Amino acid sequence: MNQQIPQEEHRIRLDQFLKLQGITSTGGMAKQRIQSGEVLVNGEVEIRRGRRLRPGDRVTVEGEIYLVEEDLW
């Protein structure tokens, strides 16, 4: 049987992205930074660490902008 995985599951979570980019070294640090309002997605504060990112999204931390690219997953 061939199951299709929902598109959302192919997208990287915000907390995973922060670790992958080296912005934080642990999931706990990512959670803390996100929930304290230090992380913006596409110019807006995002406090959900499980937010799924799409290619083209821009994540901003401390004034640095990180572009989400398709080949991350």
PDB file with SEQRES, HELIX, SHEET and CRYST1 records, atoms N, CA, C and O in Angstrom:
SEQRES   1 A   73  MET ASN GLN GLN ILE PRO GLN GLU GLU HIS ARG ILE ARG          
SEQRES   2 A   73  LEU ASP GLN PHE LEU LYS LEU GLN GLY ILE THR SER THR          
SEQRES   3 A   73  GLY GLY MET ALA LYS GLN ARG ILE GLN SER GLY GLU VAL          
SEQRES   4 A   73  LEU VAL ASN GLY GLU VAL GLU ILE ARG ARG GLY ARG ARG          
SEQRES   5 A   73  LEU ARG PRO GLY ASP ARG VAL THR VAL GLU GLY GLU ILE          
SEQRES   6 A   73  TYR LEU VAL GLU GLU ASP LEU TRP                              
HELIX    1 AA1 GLN A    7  HIS A   10  5                                   4    
HELIX    2 AA2 LEU A   14  LEU A   20  1                                   7    
HELIX    3 AA3 GLY A   27  GLN A   35  1                                   9    
HELIX    4 AA4 GLU A   70  LEU A   72  5                                   3    
SHEET    1 AA1 4 GLU A  44  VAL A  45  0                                        
SHEET    2 AA1 4 VAL A  39  VAL A  41 -1                                        
SHEET    3 AA1 4 ARG A  58  VAL A  61 -1                                        
SHEET    4 AA1 4 GLU A  64  LEU A  67 -1                                        
CRYST1    1.000    1.000    1.000  90.00  90.00  90.00 P 1           1          
ATOM      1  N   MET A   1       0.841  -1.174   0.000  1.00  0.00           N  
ATOM      2  CA  MET A   1       0.000   0.000   0.000  1.00  0.00           C  
ATOM      3  C   MET A   1       0.888   1.240   0.000  1.00  0.00           C  
ATOM      4  O   MET A   1       1.855   1.316   0.758  1.00  0.00           O  
ATOM      5  N   ASN A   2       0.569   2.183  -0.827  1.00  0.00           N  
ATOM      6  CA  ASN A   2       1.357   3.396  -0.974  1.00  0.00           C  
ATOM      7  C   ASN A   2       0.660   4.547  -0.264  1.00  0.00           C  
ATOM      8  O   ASN A   2      -0.362   5.045  -0.737  1.00  0.00           O  
ATOM      9  N   GLN A   3       1.215   4.974   0.880  1.00  0.00           N  
ATOM     10  CA  GLN A   3       0.609   6.062   1.636  1.00  0.00           C  
ATOM     11  C   GLN A   3       1.253   7.380   1.260  1.00  0.00           C  
ATOM     12  O   GLN A   3       2.462   7.456   1.039  1.00  0.00           O  
ATOM     13  N   GLN A   4       0.441   8.407   1.189  1.00  0.00           N  
ATOM     14  CA  GLN A   4       0.977   9.738   0.950  1.00  0.00           C  
ATOM     15  C   GLN A   4       1.157  10.434   2.290  1.00  0.00           C  
ATOM     16  O   GLN A   4       0.277  10.397   3.149  1.00  0.00           O  
ATOM     17  N   ILE A   5       2.306  11.068   2.452  1.00  0.00           N  
ATOM     18  CA  ILE A   5       2.573  11.817   3.672  1.00  0.00           C  
ATOM     19  C   ILE A   5       2.079  13.239   3.451  1.00  0.00           C  
ATOM     20  O   ILE A   5       2.408  13.860   2.440  1.00  0.00           O  
ATOM     21  N   PRO A   6       1.291  13.762   4.393  1.00  0.00           N  
ATOM     22  CA  PRO A   6       0.793  15.129   4.234  1.00  0.00           C  
ATOM     23  C   PRO A   6       1.940  16.121   4.033  1.00  0.00           C  
ATOM     24  O   PRO A   6       3.006  15.979   4.633  1.00  0.00           O  
ATOM     25  N   GLN A   7       1.713  17.117   3.193  1.00  0.00           N  
ATOM     26  CA  GLN A   7       2.733  18.115   2.875  1.00  0.00           C  
ATOM     27  C   GLN A   7       3.299  18.767   4.133  1.00  0.00           C  
ATOM     28  O   GLN A   7       4.497  19.041   4.189  1.00  0.00           O  
ATOM     29  N   GLU A   8       2.469  19.022   5.142  1.00  0.00           N  
ATOM     30  CA  GLU A   8       2.932  19.661   6.377  1.00  0.00           C  
ATOM     31  C   GLU A   8       4.063  18.880   7.027  1.00  0.00           C  
ATOM     32  O   GLU A   8       4.959  19.485   7.615  1.00  0.00           O  
ATOM     33  N   GLU A   9       4.049  17.557   6.938  1.00  0.00           N  
ATOM     34  CA  GLU A   9       5.067  16.739   7.583  1.00  0.00           C  
ATOM     35  C   GLU A   9       6.410  16.838   6.882  1.00  0.00           C  
ATOM     36  O   GLU A   9       7.430  16.449   7.451  1.00  0.00           O  
ATOM     37  N   HIS A  10       6.434  17.350   5.661  1.00  0.00           N  
ATOM     38  CA  HIS A  10       7.685  17.519   4.932  1.00  0.00           C  
ATOM     39  C   HIS A  10       8.378  18.823   5.308  1.00  0.00           C  
ATOM     40  O   HIS A  10       9.534  19.038   4.942  1.00  0.00           O  
ATOM     41  N   ARG A  11       7.695  19.681   6.023  1.00  0.00           N  
ATOM     42  CA  ARG A  11       8.244  20.987   6.364  1.00  0.00           C  
ATOM     43  C   ARG A  11       8.967  20.923   7.703  1.00  0.00           C  
ATOM     44  O   ARG A  11       8.572  20.178   8.600  1.00  0.00           O  
ATOM     45  N   ILE A  12      10.027  21.710   7.824  1.00  0.00           N  
ATOM     46  CA  ILE A  12      10.825  21.729   9.037  1.00  0.00           C  
ATOM     47  C   ILE A  12      10.145  22.617  10.085  1.00  0.00           C  
ATOM     48  O   ILE A  12       9.563  23.650   9.756  1.00  0.00           O  
ATOM     49  N   ARG A  13      10.230  22.196  11.347  1.00  0.00           N  
ATOM     50  CA  ARG A  13       9.675  22.993  12.441  1.00  0.00           C  
ATOM     51  C   ARG A  13      10.632  24.131  12.786  1.00  0.00           C  
ATOM     52  O   ARG A  13      11.837  24.034  12.555  1.00  0.00           O  
ATOM     53  N   LEU A  14      10.088  25.190  13.331  1.00  0.00           N  
ATOM     54  CA  LEU A  14      10.881  26.362  13.678  1.00  0.00           C  
ATOM     55  C   LEU A  14      12.001  26.021  14.650  1.00  0.00           C  
ATOM     56  O   LEU A  14      13.131  26.473  14.465  1.00  0.00           O  
ATOM     57  N   ASP A  15      11.714  25.233  15.681  1.00  0.00           N  
ATOM     58  CA  ASP A  15      12.770  24.897  16.645  1.00  0.00           C  
ATOM     59  C   ASP A  15      13.879  24.070  15.995  1.00  0.00           C  
ATOM     60  O   ASP A  15      15.052  24.244  16.324  1.00  0.00           O  
ATOM     61  N   GLN A  16      13.521  23.178  15.082  1.00  0.00           N  
ATOM     62  CA  GLN A  16      14.527  22.389  14.364  1.00  0.00           C  
ATOM     63  C   GLN A  16      15.384  23.285  13.474  1.00  0.00           C  
ATOM     64  O   GLN A  16      16.595  23.091  13.367  1.00  0.00           O  
ATOM     65  N   PHE A  17      14.753  24.259  12.843  1.00  0.00           N  
ATOM     66  CA  PHE A  17      15.467  25.183  11.966  1.00  0.00           C  
ATOM     67  C   PHE A  17      16.516  25.970  12.750  1.00  0.00           C  
ATOM     68  O   PHE A  17      17.640  26.151  12.283  1.00  0.00           O  
ATOM     69  N   LEU A  18      16.146  26.434  13.939  1.00  0.00           N  
ATOM     70  CA  LEU A  18      17.096  27.197  14.754  1.00  0.00           C  
ATOM     71  C   LEU A  18      18.315  26.356  15.109  1.00  0.00           C  
ATOM     72  O   LEU A  18      19.441  26.854  15.088  1.00  0.00           O  
ATOM     73  N   LYS A  19      18.100  25.095  15.432  1.00  0.00           N  
ATOM     74  CA  LYS A  19      19.230  24.204  15.740  1.00  0.00           C  
ATOM     75  C   LYS A  19      20.056  23.927  14.491  1.00  0.00           C  
ATOM     76  O   LYS A  19      21.286  23.964  14.545  1.00  0.00           O  
ATOM     77  N   LEU A  20      19.406  23.655  13.380  1.00  0.00           N  
ATOM     78  CA  LEU A  20      20.099  23.343  12.132  1.00  0.00           C  
ATOM     79  C   LEU A  20      20.993  24.500  11.674  1.00  0.00           C  
ATOM     80  O   LEU A  20      22.085  24.280  11.151  1.00  0.00           O  
ATOM     81  N   GLN A  21      20.526  25.714  11.871  1.00  0.00           N  
ATOM     82  CA  GLN A  21      21.286  26.895  11.460  1.00  0.00           C  
ATOM     83  C   GLN A  21      22.362  27.286  12.477  1.00  0.00           C  
ATOM     84  O   GLN A  21      23.149  28.200  12.227  1.00  0.00           O  
ATOM     85  N   GLY A  22      22.399  26.595  13.624  1.00  0.00           N  
ATOM     86  CA  GLY A  22      23.398  26.907  14.643  1.00  0.00           C  
ATOM     87  C   GLY A  22      23.044  28.120  15.485  1.00  0.00           C  
ATOM     88  O   GLY A  22      23.897  28.655  16.194  1.00  0.00           O  
ATOM     89  N   ILE A  23      21.804  28.555  15.413  1.00  0.00           N  
ATOM     90  CA  ILE A  23      21.350  29.701  16.199  1.00  0.00           C  
ATOM     91  C   ILE A  23      21.238  29.298  17.661  1.00  0.00           C  
ATOM     92  O   ILE A  23      21.558  30.081  18.556  1.00  0.00           O  
ATOM     93  N   THR A  24      20.784  28.074  17.899  1.00  0.00           N  
ATOM     94  CA  THR A  24      20.754  27.495  19.242  1.00  0.00           C  
ATOM     95  C   THR A  24      21.401  26.120  19.169  1.00  0.00           C  
ATOM     96  O   THR A  24      21.446  25.493  18.111  1.00  0.00           O  
ATOM     97  N   SER A  25      21.900  25.664  20.311  1.00  0.00           N  
ATOM     98  CA  SER A  25      22.558  24.359  20.314  1.00  0.00           C  
ATOM     99  C   SER A  25      21.654  23.239  20.820  1.00  0.00           C  
ATOM    100  O   SER A  25      21.946  22.061  20.612  1.00  0.00           O  
ATOM    101  N   THR A  26      20.559  23.603  21.483  1.00  0.00           N  
ATOM    102  CA  THR A  26      19.651  22.581  22.004  1.00  0.00           C  
ATOM    103  C   THR A  26      18.200  22.960  21.715  1.00  0.00           C  
ATOM    104  O   THR A  26      17.879  24.114  21.430  1.00  0.00           O  
ATOM    105  N   GLY A  27      17.345  21.960  21.796  1.00  0.00           N  
ATOM    106  CA  GLY A  27      15.921  22.211  21.624  1.00  0.00           C  
ATOM    107  C   GLY A  27      15.361  23.087  22.727  1.00  0.00           C  
ATOM    108  O   GLY A  27      14.459  23.892  22.496  1.00  0.00           O  
ATOM    109  N   GLY A  28      15.902  22.928  23.936  1.00  0.00           N  
ATOM    110  CA  GLY A  28      15.460  23.750  25.063  1.00  0.00           C  
ATOM    111  C   GLY A  28      15.767  25.220  24.853  1.00  0.00           C  
ATOM    112  O   GLY A  28      14.956  26.090  25.170  1.00  0.00           O  
ATOM    113  N   MET A  29      16.953  25.486  24.313  1.00  0.00           N  
ATOM    114  CA  MET A  29      17.330  26.878  24.026  1.00  0.00           C  
ATOM    115  C   MET A  29      16.437  27.456  22.934  1.00  0.00           C  
ATOM    116  O   MET A  29      16.028  28.614  23.003  1.00  0.00           O  
ATOM    117  N   ALA A  30      16.141  26.641  21.928  1.00  0.00           N  
ATOM    118  CA  ALA A  30      15.264  27.092  20.842  1.00  0.00           C  
ATOM    119  C   ALA A  30      13.882  27.428  21.396  1.00  0.00           C  
ATOM    120  O   ALA A  30      13.310  28.466  21.067  1.00  0.00           O  
ATOM    121  N   LYS A  31      13.359  26.553  22.228  1.00  0.00           N  
ATOM    122  CA  LYS A  31      12.042  26.768  22.833  1.00  0.00           C  
ATOM    123  C   LYS A  31      12.018  28.073  23.619  1.00  0.00           C  
ATOM    124  O   LYS A  31      11.076  28.858  23.507  1.00  0.00           O  
ATOM    125  N   GLN A  32      13.052  28.297  24.409  1.00  0.00           N  
ATOM    126  CA  GLN A  32      13.118  29.499  25.233  1.00  0.00           C  
ATOM    127  C   GLN A  32      13.149  30.767  24.376  1.00  0.00           C  
ATOM    128  O   GLN A  32      12.427  31.725  24.653  1.00  0.00           O  
ATOM    129  N   ARG A  33      13.972  30.768  23.354  1.00  0.00           N  
ATOM    130  CA  ARG A  33      14.084  31.953  22.490  1.00  0.00           C  
ATOM    131  C   ARG A  33      12.777  32.215  21.745  1.00  0.00           C  
ATOM    132  O   ARG A  33      12.355  33.363  21.601  1.00  0.00           O  
ATOM    133  N   ILE A  34      12.144  31.146  21.275  1.00  0.00           N  
ATOM    134  CA  ILE A  34      10.885  31.298  20.537  1.00  0.00           C  
ATOM    135  C   ILE A  34       9.794  31.824  21.459  1.00  0.00           C  
ATOM    136  O   ILE A  34       9.111  32.793  21.128  1.00  0.00           O  
ATOM    137  N   GLN A  35       9.629  31.185  22.616  1.00  0.00           N  
ATOM    138  CA  GLN A  35       8.540  31.555  23.514  1.00  0.00           C  
ATOM    139  C   GLN A  35       8.738  32.913  24.179  1.00  0.00           C  
ATOM    140  O   GLN A  35       7.779  33.503  24.677  1.00  0.00           O  
ATOM    141  N   SER A  36       9.973  33.415  24.192  1.00  0.00           N  
ATOM    142  CA  SER A  36      10.215  34.742  24.766  1.00  0.00           C  
ATOM    143  C   SER A  36      10.024  35.850  23.726  1.00  0.00           C  
ATOM    144  O   SER A  36      10.206  37.028  24.033  1.00  0.00           O  
ATOM    145  N   GLY A  37       9.658  35.473  22.500  1.00  0.00           N  
ATOM    146  CA  GLY A  37       9.363  36.458  21.471  1.00  0.00           C  
ATOM    147  C   GLY A  37      10.576  36.983  20.725  1.00  0.00           C  
ATOM    148  O   GLY A  37      10.493  38.021  20.067  1.00  0.00           O  
ATOM    149  N   GLU A  38      11.703  36.284  20.815  1.00  0.00           N  
ATOM    150  CA  GLU A  38      12.939  36.726  20.158  1.00  0.00           C  
ATOM    151  C   GLU A  38      13.015  36.339  18.683  1.00  0.00           C  
ATOM    152  O   GLU A  38      13.914  36.790  17.973  1.00  0.00           O  
ATOM    153  N   VAL A  39      12.084  35.511  18.216  1.00  0.00           N  
ATOM    154  CA  VAL A  39      12.163  34.977  16.855  1.00  0.00           C  
ATOM    155  C   VAL A  39      10.995  35.497  16.019  1.00  0.00           C  
ATOM    156  O   VAL A  39       9.837  35.437  16.432  1.00  0.00           O  
ATOM    157  N   LEU A  40      11.328  36.003  14.847  1.00  0.00           N  
ATOM    158  CA  LEU A  40      10.306  36.474  13.915  1.00  0.00           C  
ATOM    159  C   LEU A  40      10.291  35.568  12.690  1.00  0.00           C  
ATOM    160  O   LEU A  40      11.335  35.113  12.223  1.00  0.00           O  
ATOM    161  N   VAL A  41       9.098  35.316  12.181  1.00  0.00           N  
ATOM    162  CA  VAL A  41       8.941  34.588  10.922  1.00  0.00           C  
ATOM    163  C   VAL A  41       8.194  35.522   9.978  1.00  0.00           C  
ATOM    164  O   VAL A  41       7.066  35.937  10.244  1.00  0.00           O  
ATOM    165  N   ASN A  42       8.848  35.835   8.879  1.00  0.00           N  
ATOM    166  CA  ASN A  42       8.279  36.761   7.890  1.00  0.00           C  
ATOM    167  C   ASN A  42       7.876  38.092   8.524  1.00  0.00           C  
ATOM    168  O   ASN A  42       6.843  38.670   8.186  1.00  0.00           O  
ATOM    169  N   GLY A  43       8.717  38.566   9.456  1.00  0.00           N  
ATOM    170  CA  GLY A  43       8.516  39.878  10.066  1.00  0.00           C  
ATOM    171  C   GLY A  43       7.574  39.924  11.246  1.00  0.00           C  
ATOM    172  O   GLY A  43       7.344  40.997  11.804  1.00  0.00           O  
ATOM    173  N   GLU A  44       7.016  38.779  11.647  1.00  0.00           N  
ATOM    174  CA  GLU A  44       6.081  38.752  12.768  1.00  0.00           C  
ATOM    175  C   GLU A  44       6.594  37.821  13.858  1.00  0.00           C  
ATOM    176  O   GLU A  44       7.141  36.757  13.570  1.00  0.00           O  
ATOM    177  N   VAL A  45       6.413  38.233  15.122  1.00  0.00           N  
ATOM    178  CA  VAL A  45       6.838  37.402  16.243  1.00  0.00           C  
ATOM    179  C   VAL A  45       6.103  36.072  16.178  1.00  0.00           C  
ATOM    180  O   VAL A  45       4.889  36.025  15.982  1.00  0.00           O  
ATOM    181  N   GLU A  46       6.861  34.992  16.348  1.00  0.00           N  
ATOM    182  CA  GLU A  46       6.273  33.641  16.336  1.00  0.00           C  
ATOM    183  C   GLU A  46       6.642  32.956  17.648  1.00  0.00           C  
ATOM    184  O   GLU A  46       7.824  32.800  17.955  1.00  0.00           O  
ATOM    185  N   ILE A  47       5.647  32.549  18.418  1.00  0.00           N  
ATOM    186  CA  ILE A  47       5.915  31.910  19.709  1.00  0.00           C  
ATOM    187  C   ILE A  47       5.598  30.413  19.707  1.00  0.00           C  
ATOM    188  O   ILE A  47       5.667  29.762  20.750  1.00  0.00           O  
ATOM    189  N   ARG A  48       5.256  29.875  18.548  1.00  0.00           N  
ATOM    190  CA  ARG A  48       4.983  28.434  18.451  1.00  0.00           C  
ATOM    191  C   ARG A  48       6.231  27.733  17.927  1.00  0.00           C  
ATOM    192  O   ARG A  48       6.610  27.917  16.770  1.00  0.00           O  
ATOM    193  N   ARG A  49       6.860  26.940  18.763  1.00  0.00           N  
ATOM    194  CA  ARG A  49       8.092  26.274  18.325  1.00  0.00           C  
ATOM    195  C   ARG A  49       7.819  25.209  17.269  1.00  0.00           C  
ATOM    196  O   ARG A  49       8.719  24.851  16.509  1.00  0.00           O  
ATOM    197  N   GLY A  50       6.600  24.700  17.210  1.00  0.00           N  
ATOM    198  CA  GLY A  50       6.239  23.680  16.236  1.00  0.00           C  
ATOM    199  C   GLY A  50       5.772  24.245  14.902  1.00  0.00           C  
ATOM    200  O   GLY A  50       5.350  23.493  14.023  1.00  0.00           O  
ATOM    201  N   ARG A  51       5.842  25.547  14.746  1.00  0.00           N  
ATOM    202  CA  ARG A  51       5.431  26.187  13.486  1.00  0.00           C  
ATOM    203  C   ARG A  51       6.205  25.562  12.338  1.00  0.00           C  
ATOM    204  O   ARG A  51       7.433  25.486  12.379  1.00  0.00           O  
ATOM    205  N   ARG A  52       5.494  25.116  11.318  1.00  0.00           N  
ATOM    206  CA  ARG A  52       6.132  24.511  10.144  1.00  0.00           C  
ATOM    207  C   ARG A  52       6.527  25.614   9.168  1.00  0.00           C  
ATOM    208  O   ARG A  52       5.712  26.457   8.795  1.00  0.00           O  
ATOM    209  N   LEU A  53       7.781  25.590   8.768  1.00  0.00           N  
ATOM    210  CA  LEU A  53       8.297  26.603   7.854  1.00  0.00           C  
ATOM    211  C   LEU A  53       8.209  26.118   6.417  1.00  0.00           C  
ATOM    212  O   LEU A  53       8.301  24.922   6.139  1.00  0.00           O  
ATOM    213  N   ARG A  54       8.032  27.058   5.521  1.00  0.00           N  
ATOM    214  CA  ARG A  54       7.943  26.763   4.089  1.00  0.00           C  
ATOM    215  C   ARG A  54       9.150  27.369   3.377  1.00  0.00           C  
ATOM    216  O   ARG A  54       9.721  28.351   3.853  1.00  0.00           O  
ATOM    217  N   PRO A  55       9.537  26.799   2.254  1.00  0.00           N  
ATOM    218  CA  PRO A  55      10.602  27.425   1.473  1.00  0.00           C  
ATOM    219  C   PRO A  55      10.236  28.878   1.162  1.00  0.00           C  
ATOM    220  O   PRO A  55       9.116  29.175   0.747  1.00  0.00           O  
ATOM    221  N   GLY A  56      11.193  29.763   1.368  1.00  0.00           N  
ATOM    222  CA  GLY A  56      10.958  31.186   1.139  1.00  0.00           C  
ATOM    223  C   GLY A  56      10.653  31.964   2.402  1.00  0.00           C  
ATOM    224  O   GLY A  56      10.751  33.191   2.408  1.00  0.00           O  
ATOM    225  N   ASP A  57      10.278  31.263   3.491  1.00  0.00           N  
ATOM    226  CA  ASP A  57      10.057  31.956   4.760  1.00  0.00           C  
ATOM    227  C   ASP A  57      11.363  32.580   5.228  1.00  0.00           C  
ATOM    228  O   ASP A  57      12.448  32.066   4.958  1.00  0.00           O  
ATOM    229  N   ARG A  58      11.237  33.696   5.933  1.00  0.00           N  
ATOM    230  CA  ARG A  58      12.404  34.380   6.488  1.00  0.00           C  
ATOM    231  C   ARG A  58      12.302  34.363   8.006  1.00  0.00           C  
ATOM    232  O   ARG A  58      11.318  34.829   8.581  1.00  0.00           O  
ATOM    233  N   VAL A  59      13.329  33.820   8.645  1.00  0.00           N  
ATOM    234  CA  VAL A  59      13.389  33.749  10.102  1.00  0.00           C  
ATOM    235  C   VAL A  59      14.413  34.778  10.562  1.00  0.00           C  
ATOM    236  O   VAL A  59      15.550  34.784  10.089  1.00  0.00           O  
ATOM    237  N   THR A  60      14.010  35.650  11.485  1.00  0.00           N  
ATOM    238  CA  THR A  60      14.897  36.700  11.982  1.00  0.00           C  
ATOM    239  C   THR A  60      15.154  36.492  13.466  1.00  0.00           C  
ATOM    240  O   THR A  60      14.227  36.330  14.260  1.00  0.00           O  
ATOM    241  N   VAL A  61      16.448  36.501  13.828  1.00  0.00           N  
ATOM    242  CA  VAL A  61      16.869  36.390  15.224  1.00  0.00           C  
ATOM    243  C   VAL A  61      17.994  37.395  15.425  1.00  0.00           C  
ATOM    244  O   VAL A  61      18.996  37.365  14.711  1.00  0.00           O  
ATOM    245  N   GLU A  62      17.828  38.282  16.397  1.00  0.00           N  
ATOM    246  CA  GLU A  62      18.830  39.308  16.707  1.00  0.00           C  
ATOM    247  C   GLU A  62      19.244  40.097  15.465  1.00  0.00           C  
ATOM    248  O   GLU A  62      20.421  40.414  15.293  1.00  0.00           O  
ATOM    249  N   GLY A  63      18.297  40.407  14.617  1.00  0.00           N  
ATOM    250  CA  GLY A  63      18.568  41.205  13.430  1.00  0.00           C  
ATOM    251  C   GLY A  63      19.132  40.435  12.241  1.00  0.00           C  
ATOM    252  O   GLY A  63      19.225  40.978  11.140  1.00  0.00           O  
ATOM    253  N   GLU A  64      19.510  39.172  12.454  1.00  0.00           N  
ATOM    254  CA  GLU A  64      20.012  38.323  11.365  1.00  0.00           C  
ATOM    255  C   GLU A  64      18.836  37.644  10.677  1.00  0.00           C  
ATOM    256  O   GLU A  64      17.947  37.113  11.342  1.00  0.00           O  
ATOM    257  N   ILE A  65      18.830  37.659   9.366  1.00  0.00           N  
ATOM    258  CA  ILE A  65      17.753  37.026   8.605  1.00  0.00           C  
ATOM    259  C   ILE A  65      18.268  35.729   7.991  1.00  0.00           C  
ATOM    260  O   ILE A  65      19.321  35.697   7.353  1.00  0.00           O  
ATOM    261  N   TYR A  66      17.504  34.662   8.199  1.00  0.00           N  
ATOM    262  CA  TYR A  66      17.829  33.339   7.663  1.00  0.00           C  
ATOM    263  C   TYR A  66      16.708  32.929   6.718  1.00  0.00           C  
ATOM    264  O   TYR A  66      15.535  32.948   7.091  1.00  0.00           O  
ATOM    265  N   LEU A  67      17.067  32.563   5.507  1.00  0.00           N  
ATOM    266  CA  LEU A  67      16.083  32.160   4.503  1.00  0.00           C  
ATOM    267  C   LEU A  67      15.885  30.647   4.547  1.00  0.00           C  
ATOM    268  O   LEU A  67      16.851  29.884   4.536  1.00  0.00           O  
ATOM    269  N   VAL A  68      14.634  30.227   4.598  1.00  0.00           N  
ATOM    270  CA  VAL A  68      14.312  28.801   4.583  1.00  0.00           C  
ATOM    271  C   VAL A  68      14.371  28.325   3.138  1.00  0.00           C  
ATOM    272  O   VAL A  68      13.693  28.866   2.264  1.00  0.00           O  
ATOM    273  N   GLU A  69      15.190  27.306   2.899  1.00  0.00           N  
ATOM    274  CA  GLU A  69      15.359  26.785   1.545  1.00  0.00           C  
ATOM    275  C   GLU A  69      14.767  25.387   1.423  1.00  0.00           C  
ATOM    276  O   GLU A  69      14.659  24.658   2.408  1.00  0.00           O  
ATOM    277  N   GLU A  70      14.390  25.028   0.218  1.00  0.00           N  
ATOM    278  CA  GLU A  70      13.742  23.737  -0.066  1.00  0.00           C  
ATOM    279  C   GLU A  70      14.595  22.546   0.348  1.00  0.00           C  
ATOM    280  O   GLU A  70      14.059  21.548   0.829  1.00  0.00           O  
ATOM    281  N   ASP A  71      15.906  22.629   0.171  1.00  0.00           N  
ATOM    282  CA  ASP A  71      16.760  21.464   0.390  1.00  0.00           C  
ATOM    283  C   ASP A  71      17.105  21.190   1.849  1.00  0.00           C  
ATOM    284  O   ASP A  71      17.998  20.389   2.125  1.00  0.00           O  
ATOM    285  N   LEU A  72      16.417  21.838   2.788  1.00  0.00           N  
ATOM    286  CA  LEU A  72      16.682  21.595   4.207  1.00  0.00           C  
ATOM    287  C   LEU A  72      16.159  20.241   4.663  1.00  0.00           C  
ATOM    288  O   LEU A  72      16.615  19.701   5.672  1.00  0.00           O  
ATOM    289  N   TRP A  73      15.212  19.697   3.928  1.00  0.00           N  
ATOM    290  CA  TRP A  73      14.623  18.427   4.334  1.00  0.00           C  
ATOM    291  C   TRP A  73      14.476  17.605   3.139  1.00  0.00           C  
ATOM    292  O   TRP A  73      13.996  16.475   3.222  1.00  0.00           O  
TER     293      TRP A  73                                                      
END                                                                             
